[in-house]
Amino acid sequence: MAETPFCLRFGHLLPYSMSDSNTSNFTSPSTFILLGIPGLEAAHVWISIPFCATYILAILGNSTILFTVKRERSLHGPIYYFLCMLAVTDLVVSTSILPKTLSIFWFNSREIDFSACLTQMYFIHCFSMTESGILVAMGLDRYVAICHPLRHSTILTNPVVAKIGLAVVLRGAMLTLPYLFIAIRWPYCRTNIIAQSYCDYMALVKLDCADIHINSSYSLFVVFFVIGLDVFFITVSYTQILRAIFSLSTKDARLKAFGTCGSHLFVILAFYIPGLFSFLTYQFGHNVPLHFHVLSANMYLLVPIMLNPVIYGVRSKEIRGRLLHLFTHKGT
């Protein structure tokens, strides 16, 4: 009997246990076949509409944030540097997933090379971890800005921000590398058909016929190391932030302080809530159709990518104001 996978944003890193198979072992397939949304093949064209809209919004929204922050020197500060890192991460994840997914929906282009599949898997997992780390860094920035405002510019200098960004990227890259090396060496069996719209680690594990117990232990370690530590640090940061806010003497000061971290809180919720939803679906939705599991797996990757630029565009008056200034200035 197959075990239920754990997936909280990085749940695609955790493998299934599979029943033994007596099918032939073809070791290293040259291509895999992606099914898209199994069971909903007839509706692929219609399903492609929200996927395409998500990609367009991600490209335009995140590119606009990068352009605005680059052009406006007043936005050259730690929180906006971290926001740019988040935008780049979202662009990488969306471009890793959606072009191939849309080609499946529109052109029935289901084949993907073995190396391309592993590359896609690596970038998705690496930059998902990176995004979680960036949210921790943004929480640190909000903590320093609210709890130690006079020291903010001396604590989070440009070199410090650059080192934090580099550390976050290296963490994702190094923790994901073992999955790539393991997937290359796996003997594959059963079939080369992946019941997904993109190459994810769990889907590849289902095709593996080797012993995966050691790999399962490492997967659990990585997920709890990334999610556990990141959520812990974010919780500690916002506990201190809320204590500082409620200690302010006036209501206006409290509302202003809430406003400085409101956008970041929305981004955190957009990042973790879809992952929690996907986790609950896998944990308790044993009778849920396969296509619903696949859709939820896409949702917890794509919803944050779509919402992040919208949240910062709507909630951040600095970015909104500077963007309006740029367009009105060009118009005149």
C-alpha atoms as a printed R data frame, in Angstrom:
    type eleno elety resid chain resno       x      y       z
1   ATOM     1    CA   MET     A     1   0.000  0.000   0.000
2   ATOM     2    CA   ALA     A     2   1.346  3.439  -0.865
3   ATOM     3    CA   GLU     A     3   2.015  5.840   1.957
4   ATOM     4    CA   THR     A     4   0.591  9.335   1.902
5   ATOM     5    CA   PRO     A     5   3.260 11.896   1.041
6   ATOM     6    CA   PHE     A     6   4.020 14.912   3.177
7   ATOM     7    CA   CYS     A     7   3.997 18.143   1.270
8   ATOM     8    CA   LEU     A     8   4.094 21.555   2.871
9   ATOM     9    CA   ARG     A     9   5.398 23.740   0.093
10  ATOM    10    CA   PHE     A    10   8.410 21.464  -0.220
11  ATOM    11    CA   GLY     A    11   6.324 18.329   0.020
12  ATOM    12    CA   HIS     A    12   7.323 17.520  -3.556
13  ATOM    13    CA   LEU     A    13  10.689 16.570  -2.027
14  ATOM    14    CA   LEU     A    14   9.271 13.723   0.018
15  ATOM    15    CA   PRO     A    15   8.966 10.324  -1.638
16  ATOM    16    CA   TYR     A    16   6.219  7.794  -1.767
17  ATOM    17    CA   SER     A    17   6.767  4.259  -0.524
18  ATOM    18    CA   MET     A    18   5.834  1.938  -3.326
19  ATOM    19    CA   SER     A    19   4.784 -1.620  -3.571
20  ATOM    20    CA   ASP     A    20   7.306 -3.962  -5.102
21  ATOM    21    CA   SER     A    21   7.145 -4.240  -8.847
22  ATOM    22    CA   ASN     A    22   8.196 -7.128 -11.024
23  ATOM    23    CA   THR     A    23   8.186 -4.973 -14.116
24  ATOM    24    CA   SER     A    24  11.272 -4.510 -16.199
25  ATOM    25    CA   ASN     A    25  13.971 -2.058 -15.199
26  ATOM    26    CA   PHE     A    26  15.046  0.306 -17.974
27  ATOM    27    CA   THR     A    27  17.472  2.162 -15.657
28  ATOM    28    CA   SER     A    28  17.974  5.424 -17.550
29  ATOM    29    CA   PRO     A    29  15.102  6.538 -19.805
30  ATOM    30    CA   SER     A    30  15.927  9.091 -22.477
31  ATOM    31    CA   THR     A    31  12.569 10.838 -22.095
32  ATOM    32    CA   PHE     A    32   9.625 11.088 -19.733
33  ATOM    33    CA   ILE     A    33   5.975 11.610 -20.638
34  ATOM    34    CA   LEU     A    34   4.098 14.307 -18.687
35  ATOM    35    CA   LEU     A    35   0.345 13.733 -18.561
36  ATOM    36    CA   GLY     A    36  -0.635 17.279 -17.600
37  ATOM    37    CA   ILE     A    37  -3.804 17.051 -15.475
38  ATOM    38    CA   PRO     A    38  -4.748 13.328 -15.565
39  ATOM    39    CA   GLY     A    39  -8.444 12.783 -16.077
40  ATOM    40    CA   LEU     A    40  -9.040 16.296 -17.380
41  ATOM    41    CA   GLU     A    41  -7.268 16.017 -20.730
42  ATOM    42    CA   ALA     A    42 -10.392 17.135 -22.585
43  ATOM    43    CA   ALA     A    43 -10.423 20.368 -20.586
44  ATOM    44    CA   HIS     A    44  -6.718 21.172 -20.977
45  ATOM    45    CA   VAL     A    45  -7.409 24.125 -23.283
46  ATOM    46    CA   TRP     A    46  -9.750 25.694 -20.729
47  ATOM    47    CA   ILE     A    47  -7.445 24.912 -17.816
48  ATOM    48    CA   SER     A    48  -4.642 26.640 -19.704
49  ATOM    49    CA   ILE     A    49  -6.431 30.006 -19.425
50  ATOM    50    CA   PRO     A    50  -5.771 30.594 -15.685
51  ATOM    51    CA   PHE     A    51  -2.294 29.057 -16.035
52  ATOM    52    CA   CYS     A    52  -1.462 31.439 -18.884
53  ATOM    53    CA   ALA     A    53  -2.935 34.393 -16.972
54  ATOM    54    CA   THR     A    54  -0.808 33.458 -13.968
55  ATOM    55    CA   TYR     A    55   2.338 33.402 -16.091
56  ATOM    56    CA   ILE     A    56   1.565 36.743 -17.747
57  ATOM    57    CA   LEU     A    57   0.803 38.325 -14.381
58  ATOM    58    CA   ALA     A    58   3.971 36.877 -12.859
59  ATOM    59    CA   ILE     A    59   6.151 38.143 -15.716
60  ATOM    60    CA   LEU     A    60   4.590 41.610 -15.892
61  ATOM    61    CA   GLY     A    61   4.183 42.108 -12.141
62  ATOM    62    CA   ASN     A    62   7.626 40.952 -11.065
63  ATOM    63    CA   SER     A    63   9.344 42.697 -13.972
64  ATOM    64    CA   THR     A    64   7.537 45.914 -13.032
65  ATOM    65    CA   ILE     A    65   8.755 45.631  -9.437
66  ATOM    66    CA   LEU     A    66  12.336 45.089 -10.606
67  ATOM    67    CA   PHE     A    67  12.104 48.019 -13.027
68  ATOM    68    CA   THR     A    68  10.558 50.367 -10.435
69  ATOM    69    CA   VAL     A    69  13.083 49.571  -7.709
70  ATOM    70    CA   LYS     A    70  15.982 49.915 -10.161
71  ATOM    71    CA   ARG     A    71  14.806 53.295 -11.451
72  ATOM    72    CA   GLU     A    72  13.880 54.879  -8.123
73  ATOM    73    CA   ARG     A    73  16.829 55.564  -5.817
74  ATOM    74    CA   SER     A    74  14.453 56.208  -2.920
75  ATOM    75    CA   LEU     A    75  13.574 52.501  -3.033
76  ATOM    76    CA   HIS     A    76  17.204 51.382  -2.732
77  ATOM    77    CA   GLY     A    77  16.839 49.907   0.742
78  ATOM    78    CA   PRO     A    78  17.008 46.443   2.348
79  ATOM    79    CA   ILE     A    79  13.310 45.567   2.143
80  ATOM    80    CA   TYR     A    80  13.187 46.468  -1.571
81  ATOM    81    CA   TYR     A    81  16.385 44.566  -2.298
82  ATOM    82    CA   PHE     A    82  14.802 41.518  -0.668
83  ATOM    83    CA   LEU     A    83  11.634 42.169  -2.668
84  ATOM    84    CA   CYS     A    84  13.703 42.152  -5.862
85  ATOM    85    CA   MET     A    85  15.227 38.817  -4.822
86  ATOM    86    CA   LEU     A    86  11.678 37.507  -4.288
87  ATOM    87    CA   ALA     A    87  10.645 38.767  -7.727
88  ATOM    88    CA   VAL     A    88  13.609 37.077  -9.431
89  ATOM    89    CA   THR     A    89  12.844 33.838  -7.568
90  ATOM    90    CA   ASP     A    90   9.215 33.944  -8.695
91  ATOM    91    CA   LEU     A    91  10.283 34.558 -12.288
92  ATOM    92    CA   VAL     A    92  12.620 31.545 -12.187
93  ATOM    93    CA   VAL     A    93  10.002 29.206 -10.670
94  ATOM    94    CA   SER     A    94   7.225 30.310 -13.043
95  ATOM    95    CA   THR     A    95   9.492 30.034 -16.099
96  ATOM    96    CA   SER     A    96  10.655 26.597 -14.939
97  ATOM    97    CA   ILE     A    97   7.080 25.298 -14.800
98  ATOM    98    CA   LEU     A    98   4.635 27.139 -17.003
99  ATOM    99    CA   PRO     A    99   6.112 27.133 -20.538
100 ATOM   100    CA   LYS     A   100   6.251 23.326 -20.574
101 ATOM   101    CA   THR     A   101   2.867 23.031 -18.865
102 ATOM   102    CA   LEU     A   102   1.260 25.329 -21.426
103 ATOM   103    CA   SER     A   103   2.862 23.389 -24.288
104 ATOM   104    CA   ILE     A   104   1.184 20.258 -22.895
105 ATOM   105    CA   PHE     A   105  -2.189 21.994 -22.708
106 ATOM   106    CA   TRP     A   106  -1.995 23.686 -26.113
107 ATOM   107    CA   PHE     A   107   0.109 21.402 -28.316
108 ATOM   108    CA   ASN     A   108  -0.064 18.051 -26.512
109 ATOM   109    CA   SER     A   109   3.749 18.226 -26.254
110 ATOM   110    CA   ARG     A   110   4.104 15.680 -23.469
111 ATOM   111    CA   GLU     A   111   7.669 14.453 -23.954
112 ATOM   112    CA   ILE     A   112  10.510 15.914 -21.930
113 ATOM   113    CA   ASP     A   113  14.156 14.857 -22.084
114 ATOM   114    CA   PHE     A   114  15.624 13.106 -19.069
115 ATOM   115    CA   SER     A   115  18.161 15.897 -18.493
116 ATOM   116    CA   ALA     A   116  15.539 18.620 -19.015
117 ATOM   117    CA   CYS     A   117  13.248 16.900 -16.503
118 ATOM   118    CA   LEU     A   118  15.989 16.798 -13.849
119 ATOM   119    CA   THR     A   119  16.908 20.413 -14.563
120 ATOM   120    CA   GLN     A   120  13.299 21.502 -14.139
121 ATOM   121    CA   MET     A   121  13.035 19.540 -10.887
122 ATOM   122    CA   TYR     A   122  16.231 21.110  -9.557
123 ATOM   123    CA   PHE     A   123  15.225 24.702 -10.308
124 ATOM   124    CA   ILE     A   124  11.725 24.281  -8.845
125 ATOM   125    CA   HIS     A   125  12.980 22.822  -5.564
126 ATOM   126    CA   CYS     A   126  16.046 25.044  -5.258
127 ATOM   127    CA   PHE     A   127  14.172 28.307  -5.750
128 ATOM   128    CA   SER     A   128  11.215 27.214  -3.616
129 ATOM   129    CA   MET     A   129  13.678 26.845  -0.739
130 ATOM   130    CA   THR     A   130  15.255 30.155  -1.701
131 ATOM   131    CA   GLU     A   131  11.892 31.916  -1.574
132 ATOM   132    CA   SER     A   132  11.248 30.632   1.933
133 ATOM   133    CA   GLY     A   133  14.651 31.958   3.010
134 ATOM   134    CA   ILE     A   134  13.922 35.367   1.448
135 ATOM   135    CA   LEU     A   135  10.719 35.598   3.475
136 ATOM   136    CA   VAL     A   136  12.786 34.992   6.620
137 ATOM   137    CA   ALA     A   137  15.176 37.760   5.563
138 ATOM   138    CA   MET     A   138  12.250 40.129   4.962
139 ATOM   139    CA   GLY     A   139  10.921 39.268   8.415
140 ATOM   140    CA   LEU     A   140  14.320 40.157   9.865
141 ATOM   141    CA   ASP     A   141  14.224 43.491   8.054
142 ATOM   142    CA   ARG     A   142  10.767 44.290   9.447
143 ATOM   143    CA   TYR     A   143  11.912 43.295  12.938
144 ATOM   144    CA   VAL     A   144  14.912 45.631  12.822
145 ATOM   145    CA   ALA     A   145  12.868 48.449  11.221
146 ATOM   146    CA   ILE     A   146  10.193 48.351  13.943
147 ATOM   147    CA   CYS     A   147  12.081 47.196  17.031
148 ATOM   148    CA   HIS     A   148  15.390 48.983  16.354
149 ATOM   149    CA   PRO     A   149  14.528 51.785  13.899
150 ATOM   150    CA   LEU     A   150  17.510 53.979  14.763
151 ATOM   151    CA   ARG     A   151  19.941 51.149  14.034
152 ATOM   152    CA   HIS     A   152  18.228 49.841  10.890
153 ATOM   153    CA   SER     A   153  20.615 51.472   8.412
154 ATOM   154    CA   THR     A   154  23.688 50.399  10.374
155 ATOM   155    CA   ILE     A   155  22.574 46.789  10.916
156 ATOM   156    CA   LEU     A   156  21.217 45.994   7.443
157 ATOM   157    CA   THR     A   157  23.875 47.584   5.263
158 ATOM   158    CA   ASN     A   158  24.178 46.735   1.568
159 ATOM   159    CA   PRO     A   159  27.012 44.211   2.175
160 ATOM   160    CA   VAL     A   160  24.958 42.498   4.887
161 ATOM   161    CA   VAL     A   161  21.922 42.291   2.588
162 ATOM   162    CA   ALA     A   162  24.102 40.838  -0.187
163 ATOM   163    CA   LYS     A   163  25.548 38.218   2.182
164 ATOM   164    CA   ILE     A   164  22.071 37.236   3.388
165 ATOM   165    CA   GLY     A   165  20.865 36.874  -0.210
166 ATOM   166    CA   LEU     A   166  23.893 34.778  -1.148
167 ATOM   167    CA   ALA     A   167  23.451 32.543   1.913
168 ATOM   168    CA   VAL     A   168  19.783 31.968   1.088
169 ATOM   169    CA   VAL     A   169  20.558 31.004  -2.528
170 ATOM   170    CA   LEU     A   170  23.441 28.737  -1.515
171 ATOM   171    CA   ARG     A   171  21.260 26.990   1.058
172 ATOM   172    CA   GLY     A   172  18.664 26.132  -1.559
173 ATOM   173    CA   ALA     A   173  21.279 25.103  -4.117
174 ATOM   174    CA   MET     A   174  23.284 22.886  -1.766
175 ATOM   175    CA   LEU     A   175  20.309 21.173  -0.132
176 ATOM   176    CA   THR     A   176  18.776 20.392  -3.536
177 ATOM   177    CA   LEU     A   177  21.943 19.033  -5.165
178 ATOM   178    CA   PRO     A   178  21.738 15.571  -3.505
179 ATOM   179    CA   TYR     A   179  18.295 15.042  -5.054
180 ATOM   180    CA   LEU     A   180  19.725 15.732  -8.485
181 ATOM   181    CA   PHE     A   181  22.634 13.322  -8.030
182 ATOM   182    CA   ILE     A   182  20.358 10.628  -6.582
183 ATOM   183    CA   ALA     A   183  17.812 10.997  -9.399
184 ATOM   184    CA   ILE     A   184  20.570 10.621 -12.000
185 ATOM   185    CA   ARG     A   185  21.784  7.369 -10.426
186 ATOM   186    CA   TRP     A   186  18.361  5.821  -9.789
187 ATOM   187    CA   PRO     A   187  17.314  2.704 -11.676
188 ATOM   188    CA   TYR     A   188  13.866  3.505 -13.057
189 ATOM   189    CA   CYS     A   189  11.158  0.924 -13.557
190 ATOM   190    CA   ARG     A   190   7.431  0.522 -14.168
191 ATOM   191    CA   THR     A   191   7.068  3.264 -16.802
192 ATOM   192    CA   ASN     A   192   8.387  6.636 -17.901
193 ATOM   193    CA   ILE     A   193   4.969  8.270 -17.576
194 ATOM   194    CA   ILE     A   194   4.698 11.041 -14.962
195 ATOM   195    CA   ALA     A   195   1.177 11.838 -13.759
196 ATOM   196    CA   GLN     A   196   1.947 15.536 -13.403
197 ATOM   197    CA   SER     A   197   2.239 18.689 -15.466
198 ATOM   198    CA   TYR     A   198   5.891 19.185 -14.494
199 ATOM   199    CA   CYS     A   199   8.794 17.080 -13.230
200 ATOM   200    CA   ASP     A   200   8.715 16.976  -9.485
201 ATOM   201    CA   TYR     A   201  10.722 14.855  -7.125
202 ATOM   202    CA   MET     A   202   7.827 12.800  -5.792
203 ATOM   203    CA   ALA     A   203   6.741 11.862  -9.295
204 ATOM   204    CA   LEU     A   204  10.246 10.602 -10.132
205 ATOM   205    CA   VAL     A   205  10.424  8.585  -6.909
206 ATOM   206    CA   LYS     A   206   7.279  6.746  -7.997
207 ATOM   207    CA   LEU     A   207   9.220  5.458 -11.004
208 ATOM   208    CA   ASP     A   208  12.241  4.339  -8.958
209 ATOM   209    CA   CYS     A   209  12.717  0.671  -8.073
210 ATOM   210    CA   ALA     A   210  15.695  1.046  -5.690
211 ATOM   211    CA   ASP     A   211  15.692  1.235  -1.894
212 ATOM   212    CA   ILE     A   212  14.627  4.766  -0.952
213 ATOM   213    CA   HIS     A   213  14.789  4.594   2.870
214 ATOM   214    CA   ILE     A   214  17.993  6.633   3.202
215 ATOM   215    CA   ASN     A   215  16.719  9.123   0.689
216 ATOM   216    CA   SER     A   216  13.420  9.341   2.572
217 ATOM   217    CA   SER     A   217  15.265 10.205   5.775
218 ATOM   218    CA   TYR     A   218  17.251 12.926   4.040
219 ATOM   219    CA   SER     A   219  14.074 14.292   2.459
220 ATOM   220    CA   LEU     A   220  12.402 14.551   5.853
221 ATOM   221    CA   PHE     A   221  15.468 16.281   7.251
222 ATOM   222    CA   VAL     A   222  15.524 18.835   4.434
223 ATOM   223    CA   VAL     A   223  11.814 19.625   4.652
224 ATOM   224    CA   PHE     A   224  11.791 20.063   8.415
225 ATOM   225    CA   PHE     A   225  15.126 21.899   8.321
226 ATOM   226    CA   VAL     A   226  13.839 24.399   5.757
227 ATOM   227    CA   ILE     A   227  10.204 24.752   6.787
228 ATOM   228    CA   GLY     A   228  10.759 24.240  10.520
229 ATOM   229    CA   LEU     A   229  13.580 26.763  10.909
230 ATOM   230    CA   ASP     A   230  12.066 29.312   8.546
231 ATOM   231    CA   VAL     A   231   8.652 29.269  10.199
232 ATOM   232    CA   PHE     A   232  10.319 29.395  13.624
233 ATOM   233    CA   PHE     A   233  12.388 32.479  12.738
234 ATOM   234    CA   ILE     A   234   9.416 34.215  11.110
235 ATOM   235    CA   THR     A   235   7.283 33.490  14.175
236 ATOM   236    CA   VAL     A   236   9.953 34.832  16.532
237 ATOM   237    CA   SER     A   237  10.382 37.961  14.400
238 ATOM   238    CA   TYR     A   238   6.696 38.755  14.307
239 ATOM   239    CA   THR     A   239   6.204 37.971  17.982
240 ATOM   240    CA   GLN     A   240   8.779 40.645  18.765
241 ATOM   241    CA   ILE     A   241   7.259 42.969  16.170
242 ATOM   242    CA   LEU     A   242   3.763 42.633  17.631
243 ATOM   243    CA   ARG     A   243   5.076 43.218  21.142
244 ATOM   244    CA   ALA     A   244   6.775 46.389  19.964
245 ATOM   245    CA   ILE     A   245   3.669 47.569  18.075
246 ATOM   246    CA   PHE     A   246   1.290 47.068  20.986
247 ATOM   247    CA   SER     A   247   3.663 48.905  23.290
248 ATOM   248    CA   LEU     A   248   3.312 52.078  21.182
249 ATOM   249    CA   SER     A   249   1.390 54.829  22.910
250 ATOM   250    CA   THR     A   250  -0.921 56.048  20.142
251 ATOM   251    CA   LYS     A   251  -3.314 54.326  17.782
252 ATOM   252    CA   ASP     A   252  -1.907 56.151  14.755
253 ATOM   253    CA   ALA     A   253   1.602 54.924  15.573
254 ATOM   254    CA   ARG     A   254   0.339 51.347  15.885
255 ATOM   255    CA   LEU     A   255  -1.517 51.544  12.560
256 ATOM   256    CA   LYS     A   256   1.561 52.973  10.845
257 ATOM   257    CA   ALA     A   257   3.715 50.182  12.261
258 ATOM   258    CA   PHE     A   258   1.197 47.560  11.108
259 ATOM   259    CA   GLY     A   259   1.263 49.140   7.663
260 ATOM   260    CA   THR     A   260   5.031 48.699   7.357
261 ATOM   261    CA   CYS     A   261   4.777 44.928   7.753
262 ATOM   262    CA   GLY     A   262   1.296 44.292   6.307
263 ATOM   263    CA   SER     A   263   2.506 43.466   2.792
264 ATOM   264    CA   HIS     A   264   5.081 41.009   4.102
265 ATOM   265    CA   LEU     A   265   2.452 39.243   6.222
266 ATOM   266    CA   PHE     A   266   0.208 38.857   3.164
267 ATOM   267    CA   VAL     A   267   3.127 37.392   1.173
268 ATOM   268    CA   ILE     A   268   3.898 34.918   3.969
269 ATOM   269    CA   LEU     A   269   0.261 33.796   4.007
270 ATOM   270    CA   ALA     A   270   0.226 33.476   0.203
271 ATOM   271    CA   PHE     A   271   3.347 31.331   0.405
272 ATOM   272    CA   TYR     A   272   2.465 28.930   3.210
273 ATOM   273    CA   ILE     A   273  -1.354 28.613   3.080
274 ATOM   274    CA   PRO     A   274  -1.461 26.933  -0.378
275 ATOM   275    CA   GLY     A   275   1.225 24.531   0.857
276 ATOM   276    CA   LEU     A   276  -0.812 23.772   3.967
277 ATOM   277    CA   PHE     A   277  -3.883 23.204   1.803
278 ATOM   278    CA   SER     A   278  -1.949 20.793  -0.409
279 ATOM   279    CA   PHE     A   279  -0.618 18.980   2.658
280 ATOM   280    CA   LEU     A   280  -4.116 18.548   4.120
281 ATOM   281    CA   THR     A   281  -5.385 17.345   0.752
282 ATOM   282    CA   TYR     A   282  -2.743 14.608   0.602
283 ATOM   283    CA   GLN     A   283  -3.064 13.711   4.274
284 ATOM   284    CA   PHE     A   284  -6.837 13.398   4.461
285 ATOM   285    CA   GLY     A   285  -8.019 13.307   0.856
286 ATOM   286    CA   HIS     A   286  -7.428  9.596   0.247
287 ATOM   287    CA   ASN     A   287 -10.538  9.385  -1.933
288 ATOM   288    CA   VAL     A   288  -9.819 12.637  -3.749
289 ATOM   289    CA   PRO     A   289  -9.334 12.191  -7.531
290 ATOM   290    CA   LEU     A   290  -5.810 12.291  -8.921
291 ATOM   291    CA   HIS     A   291  -6.490 15.439 -10.938
292 ATOM   292    CA   PHE     A   292  -7.356 17.311  -7.733
293 ATOM   293    CA   HIS     A   293  -4.019 16.327  -6.182
294 ATOM   294    CA   VAL     A   294  -2.213 17.508  -9.314
295 ATOM   295    CA   LEU     A   295  -4.110 20.802  -9.354
296 ATOM   296    CA   SER     A   296  -3.329 21.405  -5.678
297 ATOM   297    CA   ALA     A   297   0.352 20.642  -6.338
298 ATOM   298    CA   ASN     A   298   0.323 23.307  -9.048
299 ATOM   299    CA   MET     A   299  -1.594 25.718  -6.845
300 ATOM   300    CA   TYR     A   300   0.893 25.790  -3.975
301 ATOM   301    CA   LEU     A   301   3.682 26.647  -6.408
302 ATOM   302    CA   LEU     A   302   1.849 29.108  -8.652
303 ATOM   303    CA   VAL     A   303  -0.493 31.026  -6.315
304 ATOM   304    CA   PRO     A   304   2.336 32.835  -4.461
305 ATOM   305    CA   ILE     A   305   4.013 33.662  -7.789
306 ATOM   306    CA   MET     A   306   0.815 35.317  -8.973
307 ATOM   307    CA   LEU     A   307  -0.063 37.097  -5.726
308 ATOM   308    CA   ASN     A   308   3.329 38.463  -4.655
309 ATOM   309    CA   PRO     A   309   3.530 41.315  -7.209
310 ATOM   310    CA   VAL     A   310  -0.171 42.088  -6.759
311 ATOM   311    CA   ILE     A   311   0.182 42.272  -2.979
312 ATOM   312    CA   TYR     A   312   3.222 44.527  -3.116
313 ATOM   313    CA   GLY     A   313   1.746 46.607  -5.918
314 ATOM   314    CA   VAL     A   314  -1.501 47.207  -4.013
315 ATOM   315    CA   ARG     A   315  -0.322 47.210  -0.413
316 ATOM   316    CA   SER     A   316   2.965 49.088  -0.761
317 ATOM   317    CA   LYS     A   317   2.205 52.769  -1.213
318 ATOM   318    CA   GLU     A   318   5.889 53.445  -1.893
319 ATOM   319    CA   ILE     A   319   5.998 51.149  -4.939
320 ATOM   320    CA   ARG     A   320   2.526 52.176  -6.073
321 ATOM   321    CA   GLY     A   321   3.362 55.860  -5.749
322 ATOM   322    CA   ARG     A   322   6.714 55.569  -7.515
323 ATOM   323    CA   LEU     A   323   5.209 53.512 -10.316
324 ATOM   324    CA   LEU     A   324   2.455 56.098 -10.868
325 ATOM   325    CA   HIS     A   325   5.098 58.822 -10.797
326 ATOM   326    CA   LEU     A   326   7.135 57.060 -13.467
327 ATOM   327    CA   PHE     A   327   4.157 56.662 -15.805
328 ATOM   328    CA   THR     A   328   2.791 60.168 -15.280
329 ATOM   329    CA   HIS     A   329   6.273 61.609 -15.723
330 ATOM   330    CA   LYS     A   330   6.639 59.758 -19.031
331 ATOM   331    CA   GLY     A   331   3.201 60.931 -20.070
332 ATOM   332    CA   THR     A   332   4.172 64.558 -19.627
